[in-house]
Amino acid sequence: MAGRYELSDDCWHMIKDIVSPPQVMGRPRRDDLQMLNGIFWIPCSGAKWRGLPERYGPWKAVYQRFRQWRDDGTLERILSRLPLKLRED
């Protein structure tokens, strides 16, 4: 079960191929789902990066992954595939 501001298992399976491609060499990456949940936690909570809870990993690592995904278009592909429901004010 997903916590507050975290992706459900169904949503994760929809985007797993975009976010977490198979790694064939190098140092193992940090958990992509954990990083993505940390990235989503920031705008949902209104906190600053330094206020990121430790359960998502070091804030600098999450911020670096956010910048990487933002710059290479991964975040756009994620958001286009997820079924986002917007509240009308």
Biopython code that builds the backbone (N, CA, C, O; Angstrom):
import numpy as np
from Bio.PDB.StructureBuilder import StructureBuilder

atoms = [
    (1, "MET", "N", (0.842, -1.184, 0.000)),
    (1, "MET", "CA", (0.000, 0.000, 0.000)),
    (1, "MET", "C", (0.881, 1.238, 0.000)),
    (1, "MET", "O", (1.846, 1.328, 0.759)),
    (2, "ALA", "N", (0.547, 2.172, -0.840)),
    (2, "ALA", "CA", (1.332, 3.393, -0.959)),
    (2, "ALA", "C", (0.976, 4.354, 0.166)),
    (2, "ALA", "O", (-0.178, 4.452, 0.583)),
    (3, "GLY", "N", (1.985, 5.054, 0.640)),
    (3, "GLY", "CA", (1.774, 6.062, 1.662)),
    (3, "GLY", "C", (1.317, 7.372, 1.036)),
    (3, "GLY", "O", (1.070, 7.455, -0.167)),
    (4, "ARG", "N", (1.214, 8.370, 1.862)),
    (4, "ARG", "CA", (0.790, 9.681, 1.395)),
    (4, "ARG", "C", (1.800, 10.229, 0.391)),
    (4, "ARG", "O", (3.005, 10.190, 0.640)),
    (5, "TYR", "N", (1.323, 10.734, -0.728)),
    (5, "TYR", "CA", (2.127, 11.309, -1.808)),
    (5, "TYR", "C", (2.984, 10.267, -2.519)),
    (5, "TYR", "O", (3.910, 10.644, -3.237)),
    (6, "GLU", "N", (2.720, 8.991, -2.353)),
    (6, "GLU", "CA", (3.529, 7.960, -2.992)),
    (6, "GLU", "C", (2.726, 7.247, -4.075)),
    (6, "GLU", "O", (1.498, 7.192, -4.023)),
    (7, "LEU", "N", (3.440, 6.707, -5.048)),
    (7, "LEU", "CA", (2.796, 5.995, -6.149)),
    (7, "LEU", "C", (2.287, 4.635, -5.686)),
    (7, "LEU", "O", (2.924, 3.957, -4.879)),
    (8, "SER", "N", (1.147, 4.258, -6.203)),
    (8, "SER", "CA", (0.625, 2.924, -5.926)),
    (8, "SER", "C", (1.376, 1.916, -6.786)),
    (8, "SER", "O", (2.085, 2.294, -7.719)),
    (9, "ASP", "N", (1.221, 0.645, -6.476)),
    (9, "ASP", "CA", (1.869, -0.406, -7.261)),
    (9, "ASP", "C", (1.400, -0.382, -8.716)),
    (9, "ASP", "O", (2.195, -0.605, -9.630)),
    (10, "ASP", "N", (0.118, -0.111, -8.930)),
    (10, "ASP", "CA", (-0.415, -0.058, -10.297)),
    (10, "ASP", "C", (0.245, 1.058, -11.102)),
    (10, "ASP", "O", (0.627, 0.858, -12.255)),
    (11, "CYS", "N", (0.373, 2.229, -10.491)),
    (11, "CYS", "CA", (1.018, 3.349, -11.182)),
    (11, "CYS", "C", (2.492, 3.051, -11.441)),
    (11, "CYS", "O", (3.018, 3.388, -12.501)),
    (12, "TRP", "N", (3.157, 2.422, -10.474)),
    (12, "TRP", "CA", (4.568, 2.089, -10.655)),
    (12, "TRP", "C", (4.761, 1.149, -11.838)),
    (12, "TRP", "O", (5.697, 1.320, -12.620)),
    (13, "HIS", "N", (3.883, 0.160, -11.974)),
    (13, "HIS", "CA", (4.014, -0.786, -13.079)),
    (13, "HIS", "C", (3.771, -0.109, -14.432)),
    (13, "HIS", "O", (4.273, -0.577, -15.454)),
    (14, "MET", "N", (3.007, 0.985, -14.447)),
    (14, "MET", "CA", (2.754, 1.717, -15.686)),
    (14, "MET", "C", (3.995, 2.456, -16.182)),
    (14, "MET", "O", (4.152, 2.665, -17.385)),
    (15, "ILE", "N", (4.875, 2.854, -15.263)),
    (15, "ILE", "CA", (6.021, 3.684, -15.657)),
    (15, "ILE", "C", (7.373, 3.033, -15.383)),
    (15, "ILE", "O", (8.411, 3.633, -15.664)),
    (16, "LYS", "N", (7.377, 1.841, -14.850)),
    (16, "LYS", "CA", (8.627, 1.196, -14.451)),
    (16, "LYS", "C", (9.617, 1.089, -15.612)),
    (16, "LYS", "O", (10.820, 1.256, -15.409)),
    (17, "ASP", "N", (9.136, 0.819, -16.805)),
    (17, "ASP", "CA", (10.038, 0.687, -17.951)),
    (17, "ASP", "C", (10.706, 2.010, -18.325)),
    (17, "ASP", "O", (11.806, 2.007, -18.878)),
    (18, "ILE", "N", (10.061, 3.138, -18.034)),
    (18, "ILE", "CA", (10.643, 4.451, -18.316)),
    (18, "ILE", "C", (11.695, 4.798, -17.272)),
    (18, "ILE", "O", (12.795, 5.244, -17.601)),
    (19, "VAL", "N", (11.342, 4.588, -16.015)),
    (19, "VAL", "CA", (12.153, 5.062, -14.899)),
    (19, "VAL", "C", (13.278, 4.111, -14.529)),
    (19, "VAL", "O", (14.363, 4.556, -14.154)),
    (20, "SER", "N", (13.044, 2.845, -14.626)),
    (20, "SER", "CA", (13.996, 1.871, -14.110)),
    (20, "SER", "C", (14.404, 0.850, -15.176)),
    (20, "SER", "O", (14.030, -0.320, -15.101)),
    (21, "PRO", "N", (15.185, 1.312, -16.179)),
    (21, "PRO", "CA", (15.631, 0.358, -17.195)),
    (21, "PRO", "C", (16.625, -0.632, -16.601)),
    (21, "PRO", "O", (17.270, -0.326, -15.598)),
    (22, "PRO", "N", (16.760, -1.795, -17.193)),
    (22, "PRO", "CA", (17.716, -2.772, -16.674)),
    (22, "PRO", "C", (19.135, -2.202, -16.692)),
    (22, "PRO", "O", (19.544, -1.558, -17.658)),
    (23, "GLN", "N", (19.865, -2.445, -15.630)),
    (23, "GLN", "CA", (21.234, -1.949, -15.520)),
    (23, "GLN", "C", (22.183, -3.117, -15.739)),
    (23, "GLN", "O", (22.082, -4.139, -15.059)),
    (24, "VAL", "N", (23.096, -2.971, -16.680)),
    (24, "VAL", "CA", (23.990, -4.076, -17.010)),
    (24, "VAL", "C", (25.384, -3.914, -16.413)),
    (24, "VAL", "O", (26.113, -4.896, -16.276)),
    (25, "MET", "N", (25.760, -2.701, -16.062)),
    (25, "MET", "CA", (27.083, -2.520, -15.473)),
    (25, "MET", "C", (27.094, -1.306, -14.556)),
    (25, "MET", "O", (26.157, -0.509, -14.538)),
    (26, "GLY", "N", (28.160, -1.188, -13.808)),
    (26, "GLY", "CA", (28.301, -0.050, -12.911)),
    (26, "GLY", "C", (27.761, -0.316, -11.525)),
    (26, "GLY", "O", (27.269, -1.402, -11.217)),
    (27, "ARG", "N", (27.868, 0.700, -10.704)),
    (27, "ARG", "CA", (27.384, 0.613, -9.332)),
    (27, "ARG", "C", (25.866, 0.557, -9.328)),
    (27, "ARG", "O", (25.230, 1.281, -10.094)),
    (28, "PRO", "N", (25.265, -0.281, -8.488)),
    (28, "PRO", "CA", (23.792, -0.359, -8.445)),
    (28, "PRO", "C", (23.178, 0.998, -8.111)),
    (28, "PRO", "O", (23.656, 1.716, -7.232)),
    (29, "ARG", "N", (22.115, 1.330, -8.829)),
    (29, "ARG", "CA", (21.417, 2.593, -8.595)),
    (29, "ARG", "C", (20.591, 2.508, -7.324)),
    (29, "ARG", "O", (20.227, 1.427, -6.860)),
    (30, "ARG", "N", (20.309, 3.676, -6.779)),
    (30, "ARG", "CA", (19.357, 3.723, -5.665)),
    (30, "ARG", "C", (17.985, 3.332, -6.196)),
    (30, "ARG", "O", (17.727, 3.429, -7.396)),
    (31, "ASP", "N", (17.123, 2.898, -5.320)),
    (31, "ASP", "CA", (15.783, 2.449, -5.698)),
    (31, "ASP", "C", (15.031, 3.570, -6.423)),
    (31, "ASP", "O", (14.793, 4.639, -5.861)),
    (32, "ASP", "N", (14.662, 3.305, -7.677)),
    (32, "ASP", "CA", (14.009, 4.327, -8.498)),
    (32, "ASP", "C", (12.640, 4.716, -7.965)),
    (32, "ASP", "O", (12.275, 5.890, -8.017)),
    (33, "LEU", "N", (11.879, 3.763, -7.457)),
    (33, "LEU", "CA", (10.568, 4.085, -6.895)),
    (33, "LEU", "C", (10.719, 4.988, -5.674)),
    (33, "LEU", "O", (9.972, 5.953, -5.514)),
    (34, "GLN", "N", (11.673, 4.676, -4.829)),
    (34, "GLN", "CA", (11.928, 5.491, -3.649)),
    (34, "GLN", "C", (12.303, 6.917, -4.067)),
    (34, "GLN", "O", (11.822, 7.885, -3.479)),
    (35, "MET", "N", (13.156, 7.042, -5.077)),
    (35, "MET", "CA", (13.566, 8.362, -5.566)),
    (35, "MET", "C", (12.371, 9.123, -6.139)),
    (35, "MET", "O", (12.195, 10.309, -5.862)),
    (36, "LEU", "N", (11.557, 8.444, -6.932)),
    (36, "LEU", "CA", (10.409, 9.097, -7.548)),
    (36, "LEU", "C", (9.393, 9.539, -6.499)),
    (36, "LEU", "O", (8.819, 10.623, -6.605)),
    (37, "ASN", "N", (9.174, 8.710, -5.500)),
    (37, "ASN", "CA", (8.281, 9.105, -4.413)),
    (37, "ASN", "C", (8.827, 10.328, -3.682)),
    (37, "ASN", "O", (8.060, 11.201, -3.275)),
    (38, "GLY", "N", (10.140, 10.397, -3.512)),
    (38, "GLY", "CA", (10.749, 11.571, -2.899)),
    (38, "GLY", "C", (10.569, 12.811, -3.755)),
    (38, "GLY", "O", (10.306, 13.899, -3.242)),
    (39, "ILE", "N", (10.711, 12.644, -5.060)),
    (39, "ILE", "CA", (10.513, 13.772, -5.976)),
    (39, "ILE", "C", (9.081, 14.273, -5.898)),
    (39, "ILE", "O", (8.855, 15.482, -5.861)),
    (40, "PHE", "N", (8.104, 13.364, -5.872)),
    (40, "PHE", "CA", (6.703, 13.768, -5.779)),
    (40, "PHE", "C", (6.364, 14.344, -4.401)),
    (40, "PHE", "O", (5.456, 15.166, -4.282)),
    (41, "TRP", "N", (7.074, 13.927, -3.383)),
    (41, "TRP", "CA", (6.785, 14.397, -2.031)),
    (41, "TRP", "C", (7.035, 15.897, -1.898)),
    (41, "TRP", "O", (6.303, 16.593, -1.194)),
    (42, "ILE", "N", (8.066, 16.389, -2.573)),
    (42, "ILE", "CA", (8.443, 17.802, -2.442)),
    (42, "ILE", "C", (7.316, 18.755, -2.842)),
    (42, "ILE", "O", (6.915, 19.570, -2.010)),
    (43, "PRO", "N", (6.782, 18.703, -4.066)),
    (43, "PRO", "CA", (5.719, 19.664, -4.400)),
    (43, "PRO", "C", (4.409, 19.404, -3.651)),
    (43, "PRO", "O", (3.655, 20.337, -3.376)),
    (44, "CYS", "N", (4.142, 18.159, -3.326)),
    (44, "CYS", "CA", (2.896, 17.851, -2.611)),
    (44, "CYS", "C", (2.920, 18.372, -1.180)),
    (44, "CYS", "O", (1.896, 18.809, -0.654)),
    (45, "SER", "N", (4.090, 18.325, -0.555)),
    (45, "SER", "CA", (4.190, 18.754, 0.836)),
    (45, "SER", "C", (4.507, 20.233, 0.967)),
    (45, "SER", "O", (4.219, 20.843, 1.997)),
    (46, "GLY", "N", (5.097, 20.813, -0.067)),
    (46, "GLY", "CA", (5.486, 22.219, 0.000)),
    (46, "GLY", "C", (6.807, 22.439, 0.711)),
    (46, "GLY", "O", (7.184, 23.578, 0.986)),
    (47, "ALA", "N", (7.511, 21.363, 1.011)),
    (47, "ALA", "CA", (8.785, 21.474, 1.725)),
    (47, "ALA", "C", (9.923, 21.790, 0.760)),
    (47, "ALA", "O", (9.776, 21.678, -0.457)),
    (48, "LYS", "N", (11.041, 22.180, 1.320)),
    (48, "LYS", "CA", (12.253, 22.382, 0.533)),
    (48, "LYS", "C", (12.979, 21.052, 0.428)),
    (48, "LYS", "O", (12.709, 20.122, 1.188)),
    (49, "TRP", "N", (13.914, 20.970, -0.530)),
    (49, "TRP", "CA", (14.645, 19.716, -0.738)),
    (49, "TRP", "C", (15.327, 19.242, 0.533)),
    (49, "TRP", "O", (15.353, 18.043, 0.812)),
    (50, "ARG", "N", (15.874, 20.158, 1.298)),
    (50, "ARG", "CA", (16.570, 19.764, 2.527)),
    (50, "ARG", "C", (15.621, 19.187, 3.573)),
    (50, "ARG", "O", (16.064, 18.531, 4.516)),
    (51, "GLY", "N", (14.335, 19.423, 3.417)),
    (51, "GLY", "CA", (13.335, 18.900, 4.341)),
    (51, "GLY", "C", (12.801, 17.531, 3.963)),
    (51, "GLY", "O", (11.876, 17.026, 4.599)),
    (52, "LEU", "N", (13.379, 16.924, 2.926)),
    (52, "LEU", "CA", (12.923, 15.612, 2.469)),
    (52, "LEU", "C", (13.159, 14.564, 3.563)),
    (52, "LEU", "O", (14.264, 14.479, 4.099)),
    (53, "PRO", "N", (12.141, 13.767, 3.903)),
    (53, "PRO", "CA", (12.322, 12.723, 4.923)),
    (53, "PRO", "C", (13.398, 11.718, 4.504)),
    (53, "PRO", "O", (13.567, 11.443, 3.316)),
    (54, "GLU", "N", (14.106, 11.186, 5.460)),
    (54, "GLU", "CA", (15.206, 10.262, 5.206)),
    (54, "GLU", "C", (14.757, 8.970, 4.531)),
    (54, "GLU", "O", (15.570, 8.293, 3.901)),
    (55, "ARG", "N", (13.479, 8.617, 4.649)),
    (55, "ARG", "CA", (13.016, 7.363, 4.050)),
    (55, "ARG", "C", (13.121, 7.380, 2.523)),
    (55, "ARG", "O", (13.071, 6.325, 1.891)),
    (56, "TYR", "N", (13.265, 8.568, 1.925)),
    (56, "TYR", "CA", (13.416, 8.673, 0.478)),
    (56, "TYR", "C", (14.879, 8.699, 0.044)),
    (56, "TYR", "O", (15.173, 8.719, -1.151)),
    (57, "GLY", "N", (15.773, 8.699, 0.987)),
    (57, "GLY", "CA", (17.197, 8.751, 0.681)),
    (57, "GLY", "C", (17.746, 10.148, 0.915)),
    (57, "GLY", "O", (17.009, 11.056, 1.298)),
    (58, "PRO", "N", (19.032, 10.316, 0.684)),
    (58, "PRO", "CA", (19.639, 11.639, 0.874)),
    (58, "PRO", "C", (19.021, 12.660, -0.081)),
    (58, "PRO", "O", (18.839, 12.381, -1.266)),
    (59, "TRP", "N", (18.707, 13.821, 0.434)),
    (59, "TRP", "CA", (18.022, 14.822, -0.380)),
    (59, "TRP", "C", (18.841, 15.206, -1.601)),
    (59, "TRP", "O", (18.271, 15.487, -2.656)),
    (60, "LYS", "N", (20.154, 15.226, -1.485)),
    (60, "LYS", "CA", (20.992, 15.594, -2.628)),
    (60, "LYS", "C", (20.885, 14.562, -3.747)),
    (60, "LYS", "O", (20.884, 14.918, -4.926)),
    (61, "ALA", "N", (20.796, 13.293, -3.383)),
    (61, "ALA", "CA", (20.670, 12.231, -4.390)),
    (61, "ALA", "C", (19.313, 12.317, -5.083)),
    (61, "ALA", "O", (19.227, 12.146, -6.299)),
    (62, "VAL", "N", (18.259, 12.579, -4.324)),
    (62, "VAL", "CA", (16.922, 12.694, -4.910)),
    (62, "VAL", "C", (16.857, 13.919, -5.819)),
    (62, "VAL", "O", (16.287, 13.858, -6.909)),
    (63, "TYR", "N", (17.439, 15.030, -5.372)),
    (63, "TYR", "CA", (17.454, 16.245, -6.183)),
    (63, "TYR", "C", (18.253, 16.036, -7.466)),
    (63, "TYR", "O", (17.856, 16.512, -8.529)),
    (64, "GLN", "N", (19.367, 15.333, -7.373)),
    (64, "GLN", "CA", (20.174, 15.055, -8.559)),
    (64, "GLN", "C", (19.398, 14.202, -9.562)),
    (64, "GLN", "O", (19.453, 14.452, -10.766)),
    (65, "ARG", "N", (18.680, 13.199, -9.070)),
    (65, "ARG", "CA", (17.868, 12.353, -9.956)),
    (65, "ARG", "C", (16.742, 13.182, -10.579)),
    (65, "ARG", "O", (16.430, 13.021, -11.758)),
    (66, "PHE", "N", (16.129, 14.075, -9.781)),
    (66, "PHE", "CA", (15.090, 14.965, -10.311)),
    (66, "PHE", "C", (15.642, 15.797, -11.456)),
    (66, "PHE", "O", (15.013, 15.890, -12.510)),
    (67, "ARG", "N", (16.804, 16.403, -11.269)),
    (67, "ARG", "CA", (17.401, 17.235, -12.321)),
    (67, "ARG", "C", (17.724, 16.414, -13.563)),
    (67, "ARG", "O", (17.500, 16.860, -14.688)),
    (68, "GLN", "N", (18.245, 15.229, -13.354)),
    (68, "GLN", "CA", (18.579, 14.355, -14.483)),
    (68, "GLN", "C", (17.316, 14.009, -15.277)),
    (68, "GLN", "O", (17.299, 14.131, -16.502)),
    (69, "TRP", "N", (16.262, 13.578, -14.579)),
    (69, "TRP", "CA", (15.024, 13.197, -15.244)),
    (69, "TRP", "C", (14.330, 14.399, -15.877)),
    (69, "TRP", "O", (13.721, 14.272, -16.939)),
    (70, "ARG", "N", (14.414, 15.560, -15.239)),
    (70, "ARG", "CA", (13.821, 16.770, -15.819)),
    (70, "ARG", "C", (14.538, 17.142, -17.112)),
    (70, "ARG", "O", (13.901, 17.450, -18.118)),
    (71, "ASP", "N", (15.852, 17.111, -17.076)),
    (71, "ASP", "CA", (16.646, 17.552, -18.228)),
    (71, "ASP", "C", (16.573, 16.591, -19.411)),
    (71, "ASP", "O", (16.621, 17.029, -20.560)),
    (72, "ASP", "N", (16.458, 15.286, -19.149)),
    (72, "ASP", "CA", (16.436, 14.333, -20.268)),
    (72, "ASP", "C", (15.018, 13.970, -20.733)),
    (72, "ASP", "O", (14.859, 13.132, -21.621)),
    (73, "GLY", "N", (13.983, 14.594, -20.138)),
    (73, "GLY", "CA", (12.609, 14.377, -20.580)),
    (73, "GLY", "C", (11.893, 13.211, -19.918)),
    (73, "GLY", "O", (10.738, 12.931, -20.238)),
    (74, "THR", "N", (12.568, 12.526, -18.997)),
    (74, "THR", "CA", (11.947, 11.382, -18.330)),
    (74, "THR", "C", (10.715, 11.800, -17.532)),
    (74, "THR", "O", (9.703, 11.100, -17.556)),
    (75, "LEU", "N", (10.783, 12.921, -16.831)),
    (75, "LEU", "CA", (9.628, 13.356, -16.034)),
    (75, "LEU", "C", (8.418, 13.638, -16.919)),
    (75, "LEU", "O", (7.291, 13.325, -16.536)),
    (76, "GLU", "N", (8.630, 14.216, -18.084)),
    (76, "GLU", "CA", (7.512, 14.461, -18.995)),
    (76, "GLU", "C", (6.875, 13.151, -19.440)),
    (76, "GLU", "O", (5.650, 13.047, -19.505)),
    (77, "ARG", "N", (7.695, 12.155, -19.747)),
    (77, "ARG", "CA", (7.155, 10.857, -20.165)),
    (77, "ARG", "C", (6.402, 10.195, -19.016)),
    (77, "ARG", "O", (5.365, 9.570, -19.234)),
    (78, "ILE", "N", (6.915, 10.328, -17.798)),
    (78, "ILE", "CA", (6.232, 9.760, -16.625)),
    (78, "ILE", "C", (4.855, 10.391, -16.464)),
    (78, "ILE", "O", (3.852, 9.690, -16.334)),
    (79, "LEU", "N", (4.817, 11.717, -16.474)),
    (79, "LEU", "CA", (3.562, 12.418, -16.228)),
    (79, "LEU", "C", (2.556, 12.211, -17.356)),
    (79, "LEU", "O", (1.348, 12.255, -17.122)),
    (80, "SER", "N", (3.040, 11.986, -18.574)),
    (80, "SER", "CA", (2.097, 11.736, -19.672)),
    (80, "SER", "C", (1.486, 10.345, -19.582)),
    (80, "SER", "O", (0.400, 10.115, -20.112)),
    (81, "ARG", "N", (2.164, 9.421, -18.924)),
    (81, "ARG", "CA", (1.646, 8.060, -18.822)),
    (81, "ARG", "C", (0.794, 7.828, -17.578)),
    (81, "ARG", "O", (-0.071, 6.952, -17.582)),
    (82, "LEU", "N", (1.021, 8.592, -16.522)),
    (82, "LEU", "CA", (0.248, 8.397, -15.285)),
    (82, "LEU", "C", (-1.136, 9.027, -15.404)),
    (82, "LEU", "O", (-1.283, 10.108, -15.974)),
    (83, "PRO", "N", (-2.142, 8.354, -14.867)),
    (83, "PRO", "CA", (-3.489, 8.937, -14.895)),
    (83, "PRO", "C", (-3.637, 9.960, -13.762)),
    (83, "PRO", "O", (-3.988, 9.611, -12.635)),
    (84, "LEU", "N", (-3.366, 11.213, -14.083)),
    (84, "LEU", "CA", (-3.449, 12.257, -13.063)),
    (84, "LEU", "C", (-4.878, 12.753, -12.939)),
    (84, "LEU", "O", (-5.553, 12.991, -13.940)),
    (85, "LYS", "N", (-5.326, 12.905, -11.721)),
    (85, "LYS", "CA", (-6.668, 13.422, -11.468)),
    (85, "LYS", "C", (-6.505, 14.767, -10.796)),
    (85, "LYS", "O", (-5.936, 14.860, -9.709)),
    (86, "LEU", "N", (-7.003, 15.813, -11.439)),
    (86, "LEU", "CA", (-6.883, 17.150, -10.910)),
    (86, "LEU", "C", (-8.164, 17.545, -10.191)),
    (86, "LEU", "O", (-9.271, 17.255, -10.645)),
    (87, "ARG", "N", (-7.985, 18.206, -9.073)),
    (87, "ARG", "CA", (-9.154, 18.712, -8.354)),
    (87, "ARG", "C", (-9.545, 20.049, -8.925)),
    (87, "ARG", "O", (-8.687, 20.873, -9.242)),
    (88, "GLU", "N", (-10.816, 20.265, -9.056)),
    (88, "GLU", "CA", (-11.287, 21.572, -9.482)),
    (88, "GLU", "C", (-11.572, 22.400, -8.239)),
    (88, "GLU", "O", (-12.300, 21.977, -7.341)),
    (89, "ASP", "N", (-10.991, 23.570, -8.208)),
    (89, "ASP", "CA", (-11.189, 24.470, -7.045)),
    (89, "ASP", "C", (-12.494, 25.210, -7.170)),
    (89, "ASP", "O", (-12.837, 26.008, -6.298)),
]
sb = StructureBuilder()
sb.init_structure("model")
sb.init_model(0)
sb.init_chain("A")
sb.init_seg("    ")
for serial, (resi, resn, name, xyz) in enumerate(atoms, 1):
    if name == "N":
        sb.init_residue(resn, " ", resi, " ")
    sb.init_atom(name, np.array(xyz, "f"), 0.0, 1.0, " ", f" {name:<3s}", serial, name[0])
structure = sb.get_structure()
